[in-house]
Amino acid sequence: MLCKVRHRPIWLLFYFLVIFTTFTLSGCASYSDKFQSIEKELSEHDPEDALKELEKQDHSSSDELLYHLNKTMLLRMQKDFRGSNEQIELAKQFIEEYAATSVTETTASFTVNDTMRTYTATPLEQIMLNTYAAMNYLESGELDAARVEALQTDLRIRQLLESDPENVLHIDPFARYLTGMIYEDQGEWSDAMIAYRKAYQAYLAHAQIYDVSVPEYLKFDLLRMAKRNGLKNELKKLKLEFGIVSPKKTTKNGGQGEVVIFFHKSLAPVLIEQSVTQIDPGTGILIRFSLPYYQSRPSRLSHIRVMHNEQMENSQAVEHLDLIAKKNLEDALPAITARAFARAVTKYSISRNVQRQDDLVGLLFNVMTVMTEQADTRSWLTLPAEVLMARLKLPIGEQTISIELIDIGGSVTYSTELKNVVIETGKRRYYSYHWIAPTMTRH
Amino acid sequence: MSAHKGLTHKFYLLLILSMLVASCGTQVERVDVKEEHDLSGAWNDTDSQLVSEEMINDMLTRSWLNDYSNKYRRKPTVIVGTIRNLSHEHINVNTFVSDIERAMINSGRITFVASNQERGEIRSEREDQDLHAREDTRKPMGQELGADFMLQGSINTIIDMEGKTQLRYYQVDLTLISLADNRKVYLGQKKIKKLVKNSNLRL
């Protein structure tokens, strides 16, 4: 018996300690479970209290990025664009710092669980960092800084495509579309045309994967830029393609400006853990298998309607974060499943070895391996499920715009006024509204 | 027995390693401002200083300065206009503008006047003096020195990359324009290339 103990490998002891520590430190609650108190504050439209709640929580070093990501959105919801962008810069630095593959974390993810890895955001979340930074700058009127984000968006998409060239989901259509709007605001017509073209191609490519259509606004933007750049053949071709004979919305008249309102609807889907626990009848060893799946947050919101005098525009969906996130997970699931399988095999074989030496220790060890088996349910939970856009051409001067929130039944559930909107000739003003469904509790 | 000894040694080794890792907290070290430190490969204070000094030195050796001095028998008056950041990075343009201003003033070969943003505060102080300062110390309005030239510019980047390696190419353009007739009297350009290699693996 003594001889057996002496020959017990060091890694077994080490593994035991790692699992014990992990179990003690992390407890059983998954990341998305811990987030419910913040969601509750958000469902009551109180981002200030939601931020207080976020600050109260403990954030492990591996989850530090999520703290910055969520703080970014909670500050933005309070119109603190500078603070929000400070968090975005910290998040970018973090992603860059932890971009390299960690040997120890990868080993831990194959032996303990996937949450042992430092969270470095999904490709979609990384693109959204630049997109939200750009929107923050646009709303603050800092055009040059927004342009920096447009260039960084392009760079990030190039980086993502380099590692996974066939994945069209990396080319986010809204991110591309927004860069086009930024270039157009700067008077860089050629770059704007290129960005609009890329956005159009991206919407078409995404339409092959999930239910999305090209926003009507983009069609008119493309026609306007084609005309301005003197691309007669392309203009003709696009008109035919879009079925637009007279591009009435394409003129950016002198004496007129434009207001752009983004509506950030509900919240992105939440990752839920789905587990299966089986017992090996031969040895009595428990085997647990945990995988994440996305659950949409229920929302009764449909869109917004913006009005000014006789003009009325319904918002158009420009980004479907909910659907893209789900498709991304579908693509990542084979690798996640392979890791979960490898873990189950490792945990089983070690439990079996320990059990052979000591039944009681073996049982305890087995219980711990089962309890530490967790799916990685970390994600940027304060992102919206969808982004919609409404635009109005307005006369120069100070204007007031009426905004109505429409539910899925077509009824107006809330209305407000956007006052003191100063419109300048040929310029755009940007605004955002975040509306989170009041019935946000998960089922 | 030897296996037991080996296990004890490995345990101590692990303990020492854990302590070493735990001791890696925040460390602060004072460094000389003249020392070059490039941590991320992004535009930094060293780039700002080097580019501004080199470009201003170049500008002051060009023919426009002698042409002006010979014609008007005085130093030209220059104002810094907008330096636009058209790069991929959020560069603090104010720091770069300060470096340019310092290099110009310290050269002693041109007269330098306050920029558009700075003038507001000066004018407000003059207004205040008009009411509250003693007459012999009061600075009258309408005595400002008008600039002869305005310096404008931009910082651009081109980034080429493959895997974890990036080639960052910075291009700074400065243009000196005569305020009297819009003539461009000097076009300066400075380029910096940086090769940034990031590790594929970490502990």
Interface residues (C-beta under 8 A of the other chain):
Chain A: R6 H7 I10 L13 F14 E89 E96 Y98 A99 A100 T101 S102 V103 T104 D144 A145 R147 V148 L151 Q152 L155 R158 Q159 E162
Chain B: A3 H4 L7 K10 F11 L14 S40 R84 N85 L86 S87 H88 E89 H90 T157 I159 M161 E162 G163 K164 N198 S199 N200 L201 R202 L203
